[in-house]
Amino acid sequence: MLGGVRGRDGTGGGGRASRRRGGRGAALTTAERLRAVRGLAGLGALSGVLVALMVLPFAGSAGVATRDAATWFDEEPADLRTSGVPLRTRILAADGSLLATFFYENRVDVRLDQIAPIARKAVLAIEDSRFYEHGALDAKGTARALASNLGAGEVTQGGSGITQQYVKNLLLTQADNDAERQAARALTPARKLRELKYAVAMERQFSKDEILRRYLNIAYYGAGAYGIEAAARRYFSKPAAKLTLTESALLAGVVRYPYAYDPTQHPGQARERRDVVLARMAELGQITQADAARAKAQPLGLKLQSVRSGCVSSKAPFFCDYVHREILTNPVFGKTPKAREKLLKQGGLTIRTTLDWKTQRAAQRAVDRHVPRKNSAGKAAAQALVQPGTGQIKGMAVDRALGPNKERGKTWINFAADASHGSSIGMQAGSTFKAFTLAAALEQDQPFGSRLMAADRYTPVGFRDCKGRRVGDPGASLRNSADGEGGRTFSLVTGTHHSVNTYFLALEKQVGLCETARMAERLGMKQANGKPMQQYPSFTLGFNPVSPLRLAAAYAAFGARGRYCKPVAINQITDAAGKNLKIPSADCRQVIGKGVADAVNHVLRGVLTQGTARGMGIGRPAAGKTGTVDNFSAAWFAGYTPDLASAVWVGDPRGGYRYPMTSLCMDGQCYGTVFGATIPAPIWQDTMAAALAGRAATPFVRPPGHYFSRGSGEDPPKRPKDKKERKKRDKRDKKDKRGDGTLRPDKPKKPDRPGRDR
């Protein structure tokens, strides 16, 4: 039996001292306190020599008069804190699976009944076999340590009991600076006096079982493991509740000198120490000599399990890093960065995030497939996925490993997020910004069939920003993209489908630069550095540097019929006591009318069936917009369904203008010039198809009738001159029309070529 160890409720048998004091834990009697202080106060008394030899030979006086000792010990220490022991924080995916662990000290706090009884016996046998019988100071143990030290001619054995060791560990753990840490370690009479006084207070405040539990949870076991639960998992890949005799003896032996007996570094010394513990347990009658002999014959039996702090080893490293930075930068988690980091790394939090593994895996596979991690061209890709109507980030992928930029295929920069959450300065978004001009025009009730002339070249004059200032450049001449489309009129529908630059410049001037910018701002858009977007005529062409995450959240608002939600990565946070903490809110609100959003969705659906991204459908209602940045320095695709929105960027981390995506060959595959439909749209297509597989499709809502007041806005199809060709086309259209409105060609081996984007 484990002498006097009580159950979880703190009841049951105890040692003589604990029974004498009503089960509240053994405290020093007045005589014991006086005797201890007399010993510490001078070298003349035998007890003073005992305590002095336990710590360090010293001369002088501790400065506490014997006549004041009882009063001094009876006073509760003003600076005694029993909370704040560092506990590791776990970050979980939405399904509860582990994403990452953060800690200063790898520690998991457990109840006493979650520690194997044999493990408790082993620790008490070697550290304090009379723990349940003595008070804060064990006179017999001190005498035994004195005899051992005198015989060896040096300090070979300590005289501190479990309670004093707990106090020492507690003070060291709670130290906030080097001076406090030095004071907690200093081999001085003053430190010993302080520990003894705290030990008296502890024994007065807690039961023996609780003190033992706290000690087992705070002690260092080497190899980065703090507390017996973390140690059991580190060395044996099992919880402390399942420790065997040999495993328990090994852990008990490590505690006294964890660096000397670390079995991963010094297996021989660790085994010798384990055998000493087994011998002591047999001597005390806790196990038989035969049990001890069998246990000594066994190997260490290590089954190591490494726990790394941080996101580097996470299966979703950049999403994990986003959550990490959210904690460190958001004042809701503390007033200062230091306080927020302390909460994360020692608060014992459980952070349940919004990450959906199915979506995350689909995104990572698609990104890695189309832009391999160590591709020969040095290009990169990033994708963020947001749930419409909630703002929950469901996935975040970068085609790199999280790590030093010096190593090929690694980066610390999260290209999917803003500077505050990933250090990215953002990337110009190209024609994906035309959706905001489209939304502004539809909010002004422009019908689908309203038409504007799209010149071959456009001089940006006559624009005003939101402060009423004239902005523009009379000397500039903006043009359309490589296909040179222009010189004719387009409707809202066809101008969007073909992504005509000069059309959108004219449309932006008509609806107002300020109105366009404010539409984007209502949909959450900012520069990646957190500053408001700059307002110039080329706003609609996407010159502002933004992040995929913000763009995905904006497009998600279209899918949610005008309801914008700030992107959020955290669903719930509970502290070590199970209390829910405040978390950032998505702050969802209706920012544009439902009918306006329905009209945007109607137009952007056609991009996938008739426009620059035709052939990129996913077999269900979907909408999106391609984006190609000036000089082909980057390419984008932002697309969505009512259930999921995504934004994909592909570019060059070294600088898109310096390394444009023209004549691009990557790992043996050549693309020529890269548009938004060339690489980003296929990444989006692969991701969305896999992420939504098996899920019922949610339809878009038909836009209000007044948008059709001038017709559908679509150009009438050119009728083939040949009669046979007309019949063939009509038959194909009737037979092959799919539910999403996409037409399959007669010969799948010759798919439609994606259109070009501006």
Secondary structure in CASP SS format (residue, H / E / C, confidence):
PFRMAT SS
TARGET T0000
AUTHOR 0000-0000-0000
METHOD secondary structure of the structure
MODEL  1
M C 1.00
L C 1.00
G C 1.00
G C 1.00
V C 1.00
R C 1.00
G C 1.00
R C 1.00
D C 1.00
G C 1.00
T C 1.00
G C 1.00
G C 1.00
G C 1.00
G C 1.00
R H 1.00
A H 1.00
S H 1.00
R H 1.00
R H 1.00
R C 1.00
G C 1.00
G C 1.00
R C 1.00
G C 1.00
A C 1.00
A C 1.00
L C 1.00
T C 1.00
T H 1.00
A H 1.00
E H 1.00
R H 1.00
L H 1.00
R H 1.00
A H 1.00
V H 1.00
R H 1.00
G H 1.00
L H 1.00
A H 1.00
G C 1.00
L C 1.00
G C 1.00
A C 1.00
L H 1.00
S H 1.00
G H 1.00
V H 1.00
L H 1.00
V H 1.00
A H 1.00
L H 1.00
M H 1.00
V H 1.00
L C 1.00
P C 1.00
F C 1.00
A C 1.00
G C 1.00
S C 1.00
A C 1.00
G C 1.00
V C 1.00
A C 1.00
T H 1.00
R H 1.00
D H 1.00
A H 1.00
A H 1.00
T H 1.00
W H 1.00
F H 1.00
D H 1.00
E C 1.00
E C 1.00
P C 1.00
A C 1.00
D C 1.00
L C 1.00
R C 1.00
T C 1.00
S C 1.00
G C 1.00
V C 1.00
P C 1.00
L E 1.00
R C 1.00
T E 1.00
R E 1.00
I E 1.00
L E 1.00
A C 1.00
A C 1.00
D C 1.00
G C 1.00
S C 1.00
L E 1.00
L E 1.00
A E 1.00
T E 1.00
F E 1.00
F C 1.00
Y C 1.00
E C 1.00
N E 1.00
R E 1.00
V C 1.00
D C 1.00
V C 1.00
R C 1.00
L H 1.00
D H 1.00
Q H 1.00
I C 1.00
A C 1.00
P H 1.00
I H 1.00
A H 1.00
R H 1.00
K H 1.00
A H 1.00
V H 1.00
L H 1.00
A H 1.00
I H 1.00
E H 1.00
D C 1.00
S C 1.00
R C 1.00
F C 1.00
Y C 1.00
E C 1.00
H C 1.00
G C 1.00
A C 1.00
L C 1.00
D C 1.00
A H 1.00
K H 1.00
G H 1.00
T H 1.00
A H 1.00
R H 1.00
A H 1.00
L H 1.00
A H 1.00
S H 1.00
N H 1.00
L H 1.00
G H 1.00
A H 1.00
G C 1.00
E C 1.00
V C 1.00
T C 1.00
Q C 1.00
G C 1.00
G C 1.00
S C 1.00
G C 1.00
I H 1.00
T H 1.00
Q H 1.00
Q H 1.00
Y H 1.00
V H 1.00
K H 1.00
N H 1.00
L H 1.00
L H 1.00
L H 1.00
T H 1.00
Q H 1.00
A C 1.00
D C 1.00
N C 1.00
D H 1.00
A H 1.00
E H 1.00
R H 1.00
Q H 1.00
A H 1.00
A H 1.00
R H 1.00
A C 1.00
L C 1.00
T C 1.00
P H 1.00
A H 1.00
R H 1.00
K H 1.00
L H 1.00
R H 1.00
E H 1.00
L H 1.00
K H 1.00
Y H 1.00
A H 1.00
V H 1.00
A H 1.00
M H 1.00
E H 1.00
R H 1.00
Q H 1.00
F C 1.00
S C 1.00
K H 1.00
D H 1.00
E H 1.00
I H 1.00
L H 1.00
R H 1.00
R H 1.00
Y H 1.00
L H 1.00
N H 1.00
I H 1.00
A C 1.00
Y E 1.00
Y C 1.00
G C 1.00
A C 1.00
G C 1.00
A E 1.00
Y E 1.00
G C 1.00
I H 1.00
E H 1.00
A H 1.00
A H 1.00
A H 1.00
R H 1.00
R H 1.00
Y H 1.00
F H 1.00
S C 1.00
K C 1.00
P C 1.00
A H 1.00
A H 1.00
K H 1.00
L C 1.00
T C 1.00
L H 1.00
T H 1.00
E H 1.00
S H 1.00
A H 1.00
L H 1.00
L H 1.00
A H 1.00
G H 1.00
V H 1.00
V C 1.00
R C 1.00
Y C 1.00
P C 1.00
Y C 1.00
A C 1.00
Y C 1.00
D C 1.00
P C 1.00
T C 1.00
Q C 1.00
H C 1.00
P H 1.00
G H 1.00
Q H 1.00
A H 1.00
R H 1.00
E H 1.00
R H 1.00
R H 1.00
D H 1.00
V H 1.00
V H 1.00
L H 1.00
A H 1.00
R H 1.00
M H 1.00
A H 1.00
E H 1.00
L C 1.00
G C 1.00
Q C 1.00
I C 1.00
T C 1.00
Q H 1.00
A H 1.00
D H 1.00
A H 1.00
A H 1.00
R H 1.00
A H 1.00
K H 1.00
A C 1.00
Q C 1.00
P C 1.00
L C 1.00
G C 1.00
L C 1.00
K C 1.00
L C 1.00
Q C 1.00
S C 1.00
V C 1.00
R C 1.00
S E 1.00
G E 1.00
C C 1.00
V C 1.00
S C 1.00
S C 1.00
K C 1.00
A C 1.00
P H 1.00
F H 1.00
F H 1.00
C H 1.00
D H 1.00
Y H 1.00
V H 1.00
H H 1.00
R H 1.00
E H 1.00
I H 1.00
L H 1.00
T H 1.00
N C 1.00
P H 1.00
V H 1.00
F H 1.00
G C 1.00
K C 1.00
T C 1.00
P H 1.00
K H 1.00
A H 1.00
R H 1.00
E H 1.00
K H 1.00
L H 1.00
L H 1.00
K H 1.00
Q H 1.00
G E 1.00
G C 1.00
L C 1.00
T E 1.00
I E 1.00
R E 1.00
T E 1.00
T C 1.00
L C 1.00
D C 1.00
W H 1.00
K H 1.00
T H 1.00
Q H 1.00
R H 1.00
A H 1.00
A H 1.00
Q H 1.00
R H 1.00
A H 1.00
V H 1.00
D H 1.00
R H 1.00
H H 1.00
V C 1.00
P C 1.00
R C 1.00
K C 1.00
N C 1.00
S C 1.00
A C 1.00
G C 1.00
K C 1.00
A E 1.00
A E 1.00
A E 1.00
Q E 1.00
A E 1.00
L E 1.00
V E 1.00
Q C 1.00
P C 1.00
G C 1.00
T C 1.00
G C 1.00
Q E 1.00
I E 1.00
K E 1.00
G E 1.00
M E 1.00
A E 1.00
V E 1.00
D C 1.00
R C 1.00
A E 1.00
L E 1.00
G C 1.00
P C 1.00
N C 1.00
K C 1.00
E C 1.00
R C 1.00
G C 1.00
K E 1.00
T E 1.00
W C 1.00
I C 1.00
N C 1.00
F C 1.00
A C 1.00
A C 1.00
D C 1.00
A H 1.00
S H 1.00
H H 1.00
G C 1.00
S C 1.00
S C 1.00
I C 1.00
G C 1.00
M E 1.00
Q E 1.00
A C 1.00
G H 1.00
S H 1.00
T H 1.00
F H 1.00
K H 1.00
A H 1.00
F H 1.00
T H 1.00
L H 1.00
A H 1.00
A H 1.00
A H 1.00
L H 1.00
E H 1.00
Q C 1.00
D C 1.00
Q C 1.00
P C 1.00
F C 1.00
G C 1.00
S C 1.00
R E 1.00
L E 1.00
M E 1.00
A E 1.00
A C 1.00
D C 1.00
R E 1.00
Y E 1.00
T C 1.00
P C 1.00
V C 1.00
G C 1.00
F E 1.00
R E 1.00
D C 1.00
C C 1.00
K C 1.00
G C 1.00
R C 1.00
R E 1.00
V E 1.00
G C 1.00
D C 1.00
P C 1.00
G C 1.00
A C 1.00
S C 1.00
L E 1.00
R E 1.00
N C 1.00
S C 1.00
A C 1.00
D C 1.00
G C 1.00
E C 1.00
G C 1.00
G C 1.00
R E 1.00
T E 1.00
F E 1.00
S E 1.00
L H 1.00
V H 1.00
T H 1.00
G H 1.00
T H 1.00
H H 1.00
H C 1.00
S C 1.00
V C 1.00
N H 1.00
T H 1.00
Y H 1.00
F H 1.00
L H 1.00
A H 1.00
L H 1.00
E H 1.00
K H 1.00
Q H 1.00
V H 1.00
G C 1.00
L H 1.00
C H 1.00
E H 1.00
T H 1.00
A H 1.00
R H 1.00
M H 1.00
A H 1.00
E H 1.00
R H 1.00
L C 1.00
G C 1.00
M C 1.00
K C 1.00
Q C 1.00
A C 1.00
N C 1.00
G C 1.00
K C 1.00
P C 1.00
M C 1.00
Q C 1.00
Q C 1.00
Y C 1.00
P H 1.00
S H 1.00
F H 1.00
T H 1.00
L H 1.00
G C 1.00
F C 1.00
N C 1.00
P E 1.00
V E 1.00
S C 1.00
P H 1.00
L H 1.00
R H 1.00
L H 1.00
A H 1.00
A H 1.00
A H 1.00
Y H 1.00
A H 1.00
A H 1.00
F H 1.00
G H 1.00
A C 1.00
R C 1.00
G C 1.00
R E 1.00
Y E 1.00
C C 1.00
K C 1.00
P C 1.00
V E 1.00
A C 1.00
I E 1.00
N E 1.00
Q E 1.00
I E 1.00
T E 1.00
D C 1.00
A C 1.00
A C 1.00
G C 1.00
K C 1.00
N E 1.00
L C 1.00
K C 1.00
I C 1.00
P C 1.00
S C 1.00
A C 1.00
D C 1.00
C C 1.00
R E 1.00
Q E 1.00
V C 1.00
I C 1.00
G C 1.00
K H 1.00
G H 1.00
V H 1.00
A H 1.00
D H 1.00
A H 1.00
V H 1.00
N H 1.00
H H 1.00
V H 1.00
L H 1.00
R H 1.00
G H 1.00
V H 1.00
L H 1.00
T H 1.00
Q C 1.00
G C 1.00
T C 1.00
A C 1.00
R C 1.00
G C 1.00
M C 1.00
G C 1.00
I C 1.00
G C 1.00
R C 1.00
P C 1.00
A C 1.00
A E 1.00
G E 1.00
K E 1.00
T E 1.00
G E 1.00
T E 1.00
V C 1.00
D H 1.00
N H 1.00
F H 1.00
S C 1.00
A E 1.00
A E 1.00
W E 1.00
F E 1.00
A E 1.00
G E 1.00
Y E 1.00
T C 1.00
P C 1.00
D C 1.00
L C 1.00
A E 1.00
S E 1.00
A E 1.00
V E 1.00
W E 1.00
V E 1.00
G E 1.00
D C 1.00
P C 1.00
R C 1.00
G C 1.00
G C 1.00
Y C 1.00
R C 1.00
Y C 1.00
P C 1.00
M C 1.00
T C 1.00
S C 1.00
L E 1.00
C E 1.00
M E 1.00
D C 1.00
G C 1.00
Q E 1.00
C E 1.00
Y E 1.00
G E 1.00
T C 1.00
V C 1.00
F C 1.00
G C 1.00
A C 1.00
T C 1.00
I C 1.00
P H 1.00
A H 1.00
P H 1.00
I H 1.00
W H 1.00
Q H 1.00
D H 1.00
T H 1.00
M H 1.00
A H 1.00
A H 1.00
A H 1.00
L C 1.00
A C 1.00
G C 1.00
R C 1.00
A C 1.00
A C 1.00
T C 1.00
P C 1.00
F C 1.00
V C 1.00
R C 1.00
P C 1.00
P C 1.00
G H 1.00
H H 1.00
Y H 1.00
F H 1.00
S C 1.00
R C 1.00
G C 1.00
S C 1.00
G C 1.00
E C 1.00
D C 1.00
P C 1.00
P C 1.00
K C 1.00
R C 1.00
P C 1.00
K C 1.00
D C 1.00
K H 1.00
K H 1.00
E H 1.00
R H 1.00
K H 1.00
K H 1.00
R H 1.00
D H 1.00
K H 1.00
R H 1.00
D H 1.00
K H 1.00
K H 1.00
D H 1.00
K E 1.00
R C 1.00
G C 1.00
D C 1.00
G C 1.00
T C 1.00
L E 1.00
R C 1.00
P C 1.00
D C 1.00
K C 1.00
P C 1.00
K C 1.00
K C 1.00
P C 1.00
D C 1.00
R C 1.00
P C 1.00
G C 1.00
R C 1.00
D C 1.00
R C 1.00
END
